[in-house]
Amino acid sequence: MVLLQHPREARLAICSAWLTRVSLENAELHCGVAFEQHSRVRELAATEGAAVLFPGPSSTDAADLAGSPPAVLFAVDGTWHQAEKMLRLSPTLAALPRVSVDARRPSGYGDLRREPGSVHLSTLEAVAIALASLEGDPARFDPMVAAFHRSVELQLACSRDDRRSPRHRGEAWRLPLAGPEHEENGARDAGEPKGGV
């Protein structure tokens, strides 16, 4: 499994490509936008039977390849717009046969990230379904998907917490300041800025 990650995805707290990488024994993770000059990616793409996990009209369902799985399977990690751009800038990868998966369920991102449709999945979920189909063992990658779902739960809990980043402070910052210097001296409530912020 070779994961190709857009640099902007690498900066996100919920990084499903990284979680995929650490969950799989023989996976590689390469970060970039254009991989045409990337020697390792080109070497792997030249392997007979290499394919890319990406939907499309000419893609083959992973379940149909269970008898003869790809020798190397690439997964492109980014928003759909970023992933399409990465393939467009990497003609060697774009020319590989495409493998798709049957989503069977909506993305596990839930409220954390908006997908363009109900059958669009995170990289981790797509990889788990593809490998389970290719290996004929649907339960083998369930722990990986469970770890992803737990990570999403934790990120959602963190985003709702008042201790999250200062850009998203919630209501706690509106409480008046304590102490005698803020009583009866006309001090504003801490939540009322003088000018527009």
Buried (B, 14 or more C-beta within 10 A) or exposed (E): BBBBBBEEBBEEEBBBBBBBBEBBEEBBBBBBBBBBEBEEBBEBBEEEEBBBBBBEEEBEEBBEBBEEBBEBBBBBBBBBEBBBBBBEBBEBBBEBEBBBBEBEEBBBBBEBBEBEEEBBBBBBBBBBBBBBBBEEEEEEBEEBBEBBBEBBEEBBEEBEEEEEEEEEEEEEEEEEEEEEEBEEEEEEEEEEEEEEE
